[in-house]
């Protein structure tokens, strides 16, 4: 009796969950897979793309999105020298505390400071963005299905809506966003940034660079992890060979 009772409860719930999952999956297109240099056992980040991606973040994304887990000193990990990172930090303005008269003051940034947030709090962020809260980008490639592939597809997926499609006021059409209506207007346009290395700043190039940078921000230890994993594999291989020789030596002395 109890088994039948529980089955009557569990079965409808499972049907609802599976159905909802199917609708959700069908509403969210699967973005194309791209070849990223950081994929695979030997994957690494390309420093030129990381630095270009940081420039895109600075000039395009930082006005709305924060990177709360990244400090200025972390920029030395993507190829900037210590002096270059210090200079970048000095161009930023950060809260300096309270002065002797009880007034808040600001100061130039230091290497130990996190990258400045564009808004003092979530309410201010919502008010400036029509009620939508721009997400922090520190872990965005981890927090979104399909990771870097989705971020790249989203940034390059702004197109005109199909004929007859009703777009809500203030929304943009994106072929890779679930539901296709997104509150964020297309952030990229050709030549919106000027790359110091002379790379042409097309939408596709900027999307690739910022995605590269954001995946590093979410996985700054990736290269060390890949290197350690490779060393562990070598160690285990050598250990296996050693055990095989030891086994041969031991069993050779035993009469069968």
C-alpha positions as protocol buffer text, in pm:
chain_id: "A"
residue {
  index: 1
  type: UNK
  ca { x: 0 y: 0 z: 0 }
}
residue {
  index: 2
  type: UNK
  ca { x: 272 y: 245 z: 98 }
}
residue {
  index: 3
  type: UNK
  ca { x: 468 y: 166 z: -219 }
}
residue {
  index: 4
  type: UNK
  ca { x: 167 y: 240 z: -440 }
}
residue {
  index: 5
  type: UNK
  ca { x: 103 y: 559 z: -246 }
}
residue {
  index: 6
  type: UNK
  ca { x: 458 y: 685 z: -298 }
}
residue {
  index: 7
  type: UNK
  ca { x: 453 y: 586 z: -665 }
}
residue {
  index: 8
  type: UNK
  ca { x: 136 y: 788 z: -718 }
}
residue {
  index: 9
  type: UNK
  ca { x: 316 y: 1092 z: -577 }
}
residue {
  index: 10
  type: UNK
  ca { x: 658 y: 1045 z: -734 }
}
residue {
  index: 11
  type: UNK
  ca { x: 544 y: 954 z: -1086 }
}
residue {
  index: 12
  type: UNK
  ca { x: 352 y: 1279 z: -1159 }
}
residue {
  index: 13
  type: UNK
  ca { x: 636 y: 1486 z: -1010 }
}
residue {
  index: 14
  type: UNK
  ca { x: 893 y: 1309 z: -1227 }
}
residue {
  index: 15
  type: UNK
  ca { x: 680 y: 1366 z: -1538 }
}
residue {
  index: 16
  type: UNK
  ca { x: 656 y: 1738 z: -1457 }
}
residue {
  index: 17
  type: UNK
  ca { x: 1031 y: 1767 z: -1399 }
}
residue {
  index: 18
  type: UNK
  ca { x: 1121 y: 1583 z: -1718 }
}
residue {
  index: 19
  type: UNK
  ca { x: 871 y: 1789 z: -1918 }
}
residue {
  index: 20
  type: UNK
  ca { x: 1001 y: 2116 z: -1777 }
}
residue {
  index: 21
  type: UNK
  ca { x: 1358 y: 2011 z: -1851 }
}
residue {
  index: 22
  type: UNK
  ca { x: 1265 y: 1923 z: -2207 }
}
residue {
  index: 23
  type: UNK
  ca { x: 1096 y: 2259 z: -2261 }
}
residue {
  index: 24
  type: UNK
  ca { x: 1393 y: 2441 z: -2107 }
}
residue {
  index: 25
  type: UNK
  ca { x: 1640 y: 2248 z: -2321 }
}
residue {
  index: 26
  type: UNK
  ca { x: 1437 y: 2311 z: -2632 }
}
residue {
  index: 27
  type: UNK
  ca { x: 1415 y: 2683 z: -2554 }
}
residue {
  index: 28
  type: UNK
  ca { x: 1792 y: 2720 z: -2515 }
}
residue {
  index: 29
  type: UNK
  ca { x: 1978 y: 2649 z: -2842 }
}
residue {
  index: 30
  type: UNK
  ca { x: 2306 y: 2462 z: -2815 }
}
residue {
  index: 31
  type: UNK
  ca { x: 2587 y: 2696 z: -2928 }
}
residue {
  index: 32
  type: UNK
  ca { x: 2848 y: 2570 z: -3176 }
}
residue {
  index: 33
  type: UNK
  ca { x: 3163 y: 2421 z: -3031 }
}
residue {
  index: 34
  type: UNK
  ca { x: 3479 y: 2623 z: -3085 }
}
residue {
  index: 35
  type: UNK
  ca { x: 3842 y: 2526 z: -3065 }
}
residue {
  index: 36
  type: UNK
  ca { x: 3989 y: 2706 z: -2764 }
}
residue {
  index: 37
  type: UNK
  ca { x: 4359 y: 2698 z: -2680 }
}
residue {
  index: 38
  type: UNK
  ca { x: 4274 y: 2628 z: -2314 }
}
residue {
  index: 39
  type: UNK
  ca { x: 4079 y: 2308 z: -2389 }
}
residue {
  index: 40
  type: UNK
  ca { x: 4225 y: 1964 z: -2335 }
}
residue {
  index: 41
  type: UNK
  ca { x: 4494 y: 1821 z: -2110 }
}
residue {
  index: 42
  type: UNK
  ca { x: 4765 y: 2050 z: -2247 }
}
residue {
  index: 43
  type: UNK
  ca { x: 4546 y: 2359 z: -2286 }
}
residue {
  index: 44
  type: UNK
  ca { x: 4698 y: 2700 z: -2214 }
}
residue {
  index: 45
  type: UNK
  ca { x: 4587 y: 3061 z: -2235 }
}
residue {
  index: 46
  type: UNK
  ca { x: 4717 y: 3286 z: -2510 }
}
residue {
  index: 47
  type: UNK
  ca { x: 4860 y: 3599 z: -2346 }
}
residue {
  index: 48
  type: UNK
  ca { x: 4790 y: 3826 z: -2641 }
}
residue {
  index: 49
  type: UNK
  ca { x: 4422 y: 3729 z: -2636 }
}
residue {
  index: 50
  type: UNK
  ca { x: 4406 y: 3771 z: -2258 }
}
residue {
  index: 51
  type: UNK
  ca { x: 4544 y: 4124 z: -2279 }
}
residue {
  index: 52
  type: UNK
  ca { x: 4316 y: 4218 z: -2567 }
}
residue {
  index: 53
  type: UNK
  ca { x: 4023 y: 4066 z: -2377 }
}
residue {
  index: 54
  type: UNK
  ca { x: 4107 y: 4276 z: -2073 }
}
residue {
  index: 55
  type: UNK
  ca { x: 4103 y: 4586 z: -2293 }
}
residue {
  index: 56
  type: UNK
  ca { x: 3757 y: 4490 z: -2421 }
}
residue {
  index: 57
  type: UNK
  ca { x: 3644 y: 4441 z: -2061 }
}
residue {
  index: 58
  type: UNK
  ca { x: 3785 y: 4779 z: -1959 }
}
residue {
  index: 59
  type: UNK
  ca { x: 3638 y: 4977 z: -2247 }
}
residue {
  index: 60
  type: UNK
  ca { x: 3311 y: 4792 z: -2310 }
}
residue {
  index: 61
  type: UNK
  ca { x: 3204 y: 4570 z: -2021 }
}
residue {
  index: 62
  type: UNK
  ca { x: 3331 y: 4746 z: -1708 }
}
residue {
  index: 63
  type: UNK
  ca { x: 3069 y: 5021 z: -1727 }
}
residue {
  index: 64
  type: UNK
  ca { x: 2801 y: 4765 z: -1631 }
}
residue {
  index: 65
  type: UNK
  ca { x: 2969 y: 4443 z: -1515 }
}
residue {
  index: 66
  type: UNK
  ca { x: 3205 y: 4381 z: -1224 }
}
residue {
  index: 67
  type: UNK
  ca { x: 3490 y: 4133 z: -1183 }
}
residue {
  index: 68
  type: UNK
  ca { x: 3487 y: 4112 z: -806 }
}
residue {
  index: 69
  type: UNK
  ca { x: 3736 y: 3825 z: -772 }
}
residue {
  index: 70
  type: UNK
  ca { x: 4011 y: 3988 z: -979 }
}
residue {
  index: 71
  type: UNK
  ca { x: 4267 y: 4228 z: -829 }
}
residue {
  index: 72
  type: UNK
  ca { x: 4502 y: 4453 z: -1024 }
}
residue {
  index: 73
  type: UNK
  ca { x: 4797 y: 4236 z: -918 }
}
residue {
  index: 74
  type: UNK
  ca { x: 4638 y: 3943 z: -1105 }
}
residue {
  index: 75
  type: UNK
  ca { x: 4704 y: 4127 z: -1431 }
}
residue {
  index: 76
  type: UNK
  ca { x: 5069 y: 4018 z: -1409 }
}
residue {
  index: 77
  type: UNK
  ca { x: 4939 y: 3664 z: -1467 }
}
residue {
  index: 78
  type: UNK
  ca { x: 4813 y: 3752 z: -1814 }
}
residue {
  index: 79
  type: UNK
  ca { x: 5139 y: 3898 z: -1942 }
}
residue {
  index: 80
  type: UNK
  ca { x: 5150 y: 4251 z: -1806 }
}
residue {
  index: 81
  type: UNK
  ca { x: 5469 y: 4352 z: -1626 }
}
residue {
  index: 82
  type: UNK
  ca { x: 5452 y: 4467 z: -1266 }
}
residue {
  index: 83
  type: UNK
  ca { x: 5501 y: 4830 z: -1374 }
}
residue {
  index: 84
  type: UNK
  ca { x: 5228 y: 4799 z: -1638 }
}
residue {
  index: 85
  type: UNK
  ca { x: 4987 y: 4654 z: -1382 }
}
residue {
  index: 86
  type: UNK
  ca { x: 5075 y: 4937 z: -1140 }
}
residue {
  index: 87
  type: UNK
  ca { x: 5005 y: 5194 z: -1410 }
}
residue {
  index: 88
  type: UNK
  ca { x: 4670 y: 5035 z: -1497 }
}
residue {
  index: 89
  type: UNK
  ca { x: 4578 y: 5036 z: -1128 }
}
residue {
  index: 90
  type: UNK
  ca { x: 4679 y: 5401 z: -1089 }
}
residue {
  index: 91
  type: UNK
  ca { x: 4434 y: 5502 z: -1363 }
}
residue {
  index: 92
  type: UNK
  ca { x: 4144 y: 5369 z: -1156 }
}
residue {
  index: 93
  type: UNK
  ca { x: 3977 y: 5549 z: -867 }
}
residue {
  index: 94
  type: UNK
  ca { x: 3884 y: 5347 z: -560 }
}
residue {
  index: 95
  type: UNK
  ca { x: 3731 y: 5431 z: -220 }
}
residue {
  index: 96
  type: UNK
  ca { x: 4004 y: 5558 z: 11 }
}
residue {
  index: 97
  type: UNK
  ca { x: 3817 y: 5558 z: 340 }
}
residue {
  index: 98
  type: UNK
  ca { x: 3707 y: 5842 z: 567 }
}
residue {
  index: 99
  type: UNK
  ca { x: 3911 y: 6159 z: 621 }
}
residue {
  index: 100
  type: UNK
  ca { x: 3955 y: 6356 z: 945 }
}
residue {
  index: 101
  type: UNK
  ca { x: 3636 y: 6550 z: 878 }
}
residue {
  index: 102
  type: UNK
  ca { x: 3428 y: 6236 z: 836 }
}
residue {
  index: 103
  type: UNK
  ca { x: 3401 y: 6265 z: 460 }
}
residue {
  index: 104
  type: UNK
  ca { x: 3456 y: 5973 z: 224 }
}
residue {
  index: 105
  type: UNK
  ca { x: 3742 y: 6021 z: -20 }
}
residue {
  index: 106
  type: UNK
  ca { x: 3886 y: 5839 z: -318 }
}
residue {
  index: 107
  type: UNK
  ca { x: 4242 y: 5756 z: -419 }
}
residue {
  index: 108
  type: UNK
  ca { x: 4428 y: 5603 z: -714 }
}
residue {
  index: 109
  type: UNK
  ca { x: 4418 y: 5224 z: -727 }
}
residue {
  index: 110
  type: UNK
  ca { x: 4698 y: 4996 z: -612 }
}
residue {
  index: 111
  type: UNK
  ca { x: 4799 y: 4644 z: -709 }
}
residue {
  index: 112
  type: UNK
  ca { x: 4628 y: 4508 z: -398 }
}
residue {
  index: 113
  type: UNK
  ca { x: 4291 y: 4661 z: -491 }
}
residue {
  index: 114
  type: UNK
  ca { x: 4016 y: 4467 z: -669 }
}
residue {
  index: 115
  type: UNK
  ca { x: 3897 y: 4601 z: -1002 }
}
residue {
  index: 116
  type: UNK
  ca { x: 3643 y: 4876 z: -928 }
}
residue {
  index: 117
  type: UNK
  ca { x: 3275 y: 4792 z: -942 }
}
residue {
  index: 118
  type: UNK
  ca { x: 3062 y: 5003 z: -1175 }
}
residue {
  index: 119
  type: UNK
  ca { x: 2784 y: 5052 z: -917 }
}
residue {
  index: 120
  type: UNK
  ca { x: 2790 y: 5090 z: -537 }
}
residue {
  index: 121
  type: UNK
  ca { x: 2514 y: 4831 z: -487 }
}
residue {
  index: 122
  type: UNK
  ca { x: 2261 y: 4613 z: -669 }
}
residue {
  index: 123
  type: UNK
  ca { x: 1982 y: 4869 z: -641 }
}
residue {
  index: 124
  type: UNK
  ca { x: 2192 y: 5130 z: -818 }
}
residue {
  index: 125
  type: UNK
  ca { x: 2281 y: 4875 z: -1085 }
}
residue {
  index: 126
  type: UNK
  ca { x: 1916 y: 4788 z: -1144 }
}
residue {
  index: 127
  type: UNK
  ca { x: 1815 y: 5154 z: -1156 }
}
residue {
  index: 128
  type: UNK
  ca { x: 2076 y: 5227 z: -1422 }
}
residue {
  index: 129
  type: UNK
  ca { x: 1981 y: 4926 z: -1635 }
}
residue {
  index: 130
  type: UNK
  ca { x: 1603 y: 4942 z: -1655 }
}
residue {
  index: 131
  type: UNK
  ca { x: 1551 y: 4703 z: -1365 }
}
residue {
  index: 132
  type: UNK
  ca { x: 1790 y: 4433 z: -1494 }
}
residue {
  index: 133
  type: UNK
  ca { x: 2088 y: 4340 z: -1276 }
}
residue {
  index: 134
  type: UNK
  ca { x: 2407 y: 4299 z: -1482 }
}
residue {
  index: 135
  type: UNK
  ca { x: 2578 y: 3982 z: -1356 }
}
residue {
  index: 136
  type: UNK
  ca { x: 2929 y: 3980 z: -1217 }
}
residue {
  index: 137
  type: UNK
  ca { x: 3156 y: 3827 z: -1482 }
}
residue {
  index: 138
  type: UNK
  ca { x: 3416 y: 3665 z: -1255 }
}
residue {
  index: 139
  type: UNK
  ca { x: 3269 y: 3315 z: -1291 }
}
residue {
  index: 140
  type: UNK
  ca { x: 3044 y: 3366 z: -1591 }
}
residue {
  index: 141
  type: UNK
  ca { x: 3200 y: 3092 z: -1804 }
}
residue {
  index: 142
  type: UNK
  ca { x: 3150 y: 2846 z: -1517 }
}
residue {
  index: 143
  type: UNK
  ca { x: 2798 y: 2957 z: -1432 }
}
residue {
  index: 144
  type: UNK
  ca { x: 2653 y: 2930 z: -1782 }
}
residue {
  index: 145
  type: UNK
  ca { x: 2576 y: 2609 z: -1967 }
}
residue {
  index: 146
  type: UNK
  ca { x: 2826 y: 2545 z: -2248 }
}
residue {
  index: 147
  type: UNK
  ca { x: 3070 y: 2789 z: -2085 }
}
residue {
  index: 148
  type: UNK
  ca { x: 3295 y: 2981 z: -2326 }
}
residue {
  index: 149
  type: UNK
  ca { x: 3104 y: 2853 z: -2630 }
}
residue {
  index: 150
  type: UNK
  ca { x: 2786 y: 3012 z: -2498 }
}
residue {
  index: 151
  type: UNK
  ca { x: 2952 y: 3345 z: -2411 }
}
residue {
  index: 152
  type: UNK
  ca { x: 3105 y: 3372 z: -2758 }
}
residue {
  index: 153
  type: UNK
  ca { x: 2778 y: 3274 z: -2926 }
}
residue {
  index: 154
  type: UNK
  ca { x: 2581 y: 3523 z: -2716 }
}
residue {
  index: 155
  type: UNK
  ca { x: 2814 y: 3813 z: -2801 }
}
residue {
  index: 156
  type: UNK
  ca { x: 2800 y: 3736 z: -3173 }
}
residue {
  index: 157
  type: UNK
  ca { x: 2434 y: 3629 z: -3180 }
}
residue {
  index: 158
  type: UNK
  ca { x: 2260 y: 3965 z: -3210 }
}
residue {
  index: 159
  type: UNK
  ca { x: 2057 y: 3962 z: -3532 }
}
residue {
  index: 160
  type: UNK
  ca { x: 1735 y: 4112 z: -3662 }
}
residue {
  index: 161
  type: UNK
  ca { x: 1429 y: 3919 z: -3539 }
}
residue {
  index: 162
  type: UNK
  ca { x: 1246 y: 3698 z: -3788 }
}
residue {
  index: 163
  type: UNK
  ca { x: 956 y: 3847 z: -3980 }
}
residue {
  index: 164
  type: UNK
  ca { x: 647 y: 3864 z: -3763 }
}
residue {
  index: 165
  type: UNK
  ca { x: 839 y: 3818 z: -3436 }
}
residue {
  index: 166
  type: UNK
  ca { x: 711 y: 4054 z: -3165 }
}
residue {
  index: 167
  type: UNK
  ca { x: 1000 y: 4197 z: -2966 }
}
residue {
  index: 168
  type: UNK
  ca { x: 914 y: 4347 z: -2627 }
}
residue {
  index: 169
  type: UNK
  ca { x: 1004 y: 4714 z: -2569 }
}
residue {
  index: 170
  type: UNK
  ca { x: 1365 y: 4763 z: -2460 }
}
residue {
  index: 171
  type: UNK
  ca { x: 1466 y: 4409 z: -2556 }
}
residue {
  index: 172
  type: UNK
  ca { x: 1711 y: 4287 z: -2821 }
}
residue {
  index: 173
  type: UNK
  ca { x: 1687 y: 3971 z: -3027 }
}
residue {
  index: 174
  type: UNK
  ca { x: 1966 y: 3716 z: -2978 }
}
residue {
  index: 175
  type: UNK
  ca { x: 1955 y: 3380 z: -3151 }
}
residue {
  index: 176
  type: UNK
  ca { x: 2148 y: 3203 z: -2871 }
}
residue {
  index: 177
  type: UNK
  ca { x: 1981 y: 3352 z: -2565 }
}
residue {
  index: 178
  type: UNK
  ca { x: 1707 y: 3137 z: -2405 }
}
residue {
  index: 179
  type: UNK
  ca { x: 1379 y: 3283 z: -2528 }
}
residue {
  index: 180
  type: UNK
  ca { x: 1576 y: 3501 z: -2774 }
}
residue {
  index: 181
  type: UNK
  ca { x: 1483 y: 3827 z: -2597 }
}
residue {
  index: 182
  type: UNK
  ca { x: 1763 y: 3981 z: -2394 }
}
residue {
  index: 183
  type: UNK
  ca { x: 1769 y: 4308 z: -2199 }
}
residue {
  index: 184
  type: UNK
  ca { x: 2133 y: 4379 z: -2288 }
}
residue {
  index: 185
  type: UNK
  ca { x: 2178 y: 4551 z: -2621 }
}
residue {
  index: 186
  type: UNK
  ca { x: 2461 y: 4431 z: -2842 }
}
residue {
  index: 187
  type: UNK
  ca { x: 2774 y: 4551 z: -2659 }
}
residue {
  index: 188
  type: UNK
  ca { x: 3014 y: 4502 z: -2950 }
}
residue {
  index: 189
  type: UNK
  ca { x: 3051 y: 4674 z: -3284 }
}
residue {
  index: 190
  type: UNK
  ca { x: 3341 y: 4667 z: -3527 }
}
residue {
  index: 191
  type: UNK
  ca { x: 3640 y: 4882 z: -3424 }
}
residue {
  index: 192
  type: UNK
  ca { x: 3479 y: 4983 z: -3094 }
}
residue {
  index: 193
  type: UNK
  ca { x: 3822 y: 4934 z: -2934 }
}
residue {
  index: 194
  type: UNK
  ca { x: 4167 y: 5005 z: -3070 }
}
residue {
  index: 195
  type: UNK
  ca { x: 4405 y: 4714 z: -3014 }
}
residue {
  index: 196
  type: UNK
  ca { x: 4765 y: 4829 z: -2949 }
}
residue {
  index: 197
  type: UNK
  ca { x: 4906 y: 4525 z: -3131 }
}
residue {
  index: 198
  type: UNK
  ca { x: 4727 y: 4621 z: -3453 }
}
residue {
  index: 199
  type: UNK
  ca { x: 4478 y: 4333 z: -3447 }
}
residue {
  index: 200
  type: UNK
  ca { x: 4158 y: 4428 z: -3630 }
}
residue {
  index: 201
  type: UNK
  ca { x: 3881 y: 4467 z: -3374 }
}
residue {
  index: 202
  type: UNK
  ca { x: 3596 y: 4286 z: -3546 }
}
residue {
  index: 203
  type: UNK
  ca { x: 3296 y: 4170 z: -3346 }
}
residue {
  index: 204
  type: UNK
  ca { x: 3410 y: 3809 z: -3376 }
}
residue {
  index: 205
  type: UNK
  ca { x: 3767 y: 3892 z: -3269 }
}
residue {
  index: 206
  type: UNK
  ca { x: 3657 y: 4096 z: -2969 }
}
residue {
  index: 207
  type: UNK
  ca { x: 3408 y: 3826 z: -2867 }
}
residue {
  index: 208
  type: UNK
  ca { x: 3685 y: 3566 z: -2884 }
}
residue {
  index: 209
  type: UNK
  ca { x: 3926 y: 3782 z: -2685 }
}
residue {
  index: 210
  type: UNK
  ca { x: 3683 y: 3877 z: -2408 }
}
residue {
  index: 211
  type: UNK
  ca { x: 3567 y: 3515 z: -2379 }
}
residue {
  index: 212
  type: UNK
  ca { x: 3931 y: 3406 z: -2349 }
}
residue {
  index: 213
  type: UNK
  ca { x: 3986 y: 3665 z: -2075 }
}
residue {
  index: 214
  type: UNK
  ca { x: 3668 y: 3578 z: -1886 }
}
residue {
  index: 215
  type: UNK
  ca { x: 3754 y: 3207 z: -1890 }
}
residue {
  index: 216
  type: UNK
  ca { x: 4092 y: 3293 z: -1739 }
}
residue {
  index: 217
  type: UNK
  ca { x: 3915 y: 3506 z: -1474 }
}
residue {
  index: 218
  type: UNK
  ca { x: 3702 y: 3204 z: -1383 }
}
residue {
  index: 219
  type: UNK
  ca { x: 3996 y: 2959 z: -1401 }
}
residue {
  index: 220
  type: UNK
  ca { x: 4321 y: 3142 z: -1319 }
}
residue {
  index: 221
  type: UNK
  ca { x: 4476 y: 2814 z: -1198 }
}
residue {
  index: 222
  type: UNK
  ca { x: 4391 y: 2622 z: -1517 }
}
residue {
  index: 223
  type: UNK
  ca { x: 4744 y: 2604 z: -1657 }
}
residue {
  index: 224
  type: UNK
  ca { x: 4890 y: 2495 z: -1323 }
}
residue {
  index: 225
  type: UNK
  ca { x: 4619 y: 2232 z: -1290 }
}
residue {
  index: 226
  type: UNK
  ca { x: 4688 y: 2098 z: -1639 }
}
residue {
  index: 227
  type: UNK
  ca { x: 5063 y: 2090 z: -1572 }
}
residue {
  index: 228
  type: UNK
  ca { x: 5015 y: 1911 z: -1241 }
}
residue {
  index: 229
  type: UNK
  ca { x: 4779 y: 1659 z: -1399 }
}
residue {
  index: 230
  type: UNK
  ca { x: 5036 y: 1578 z: -1667 }
}
residue {
  index: 231
  type: UNK
  ca { x: 5308 y: 1531 z: -1404 }
}
residue {
  index: 232
  type: UNK
  ca { x: 5080 y: 1300 z: -1206 }
}
residue {
  index: 233
  type: UNK
  ca { x: 5015 y: 1091 z: -1519 }
}
residue {
  index: 234
  type: UNK
  ca { x: 5389 y: 1058 z: -1581 }
}
residue {
  index: 235
  type: UNK
  ca { x: 5446 y: 958 z: -1218 }
}
residue {
  index: 236
  type: UNK
  ca { x: 5169 y: 697 z: -1227 }
}
residue {
  index: 237
  type: UNK
  ca { x: 5302 y: 558 z: -1556 }
}
residue {
  index: 238
  type: UNK
  ca { x: 5654 y: 521 z: -1415 }
}
residue {
  index: 239
  type: UNK
  ca { x: 5513 y: 370 z: -1096 }
}
residue {
  index: 240
  type: UNK
  ca { x: 5313 y: 116 z: -1297 }
}
residue {
  index: 241
  type: UNK
  ca { x: 5623 y: 15 z: -1495 }
}
residue {
  index: 242
  type: UNK
  ca { x: 5822 y: -18 z: -1172 }
}
residue {
  index: 243
  type: UNK
  ca { x: 5555 y: -238 z: -1014 }
}
residue {
  index: 244
  type: UNK
  ca { x: 5550 y: -453 z: -1327 }
}
residue {
  index: 245
  type: UNK
  ca { x: 5925 y: -516 z: -1305 }
}
residue {
  index: 246
  type: UNK
  ca { x: 5900 y: -586 z: -931 }
}
residue {
  index: 247
  type: UNK
  ca { x: 5622 y: -837 z: -996 }
}
residue {
  index: 248
  type: UNK
  ca { x: 5832 y: -1007 z: -1264 }
}
residue {
  index: 249
  type: UNK
  ca { x: 6131 y: -1025 z: -1030 }
}
residue {
  index: 250
  type: UNK
  ca { x: 5927 y: -1168 z: -741 }
}
residue {
  index: 251
  type: UNK
  ca { x: 5736 y: -1428 z: -943 }
}
residue {
  index: 252
  type: UNK
  ca { x: 6047 y: -1542 z: -1130 }
}
residue {
  index: 253
  type: UNK
  ca { x: 6178 y: -1693 z: -807 }
}
residue {
  index: 254
  type: UNK
  ca { x: 5860 y: -1890 z: -740 }
}
residue {
  index: 255
  type: UNK
  ca { x: 5824 y: -2238 z: -883 }
}
residue {
  index: 256
  type: UNK
  ca { x: 5499 y: -2295 z: -1070 }
}
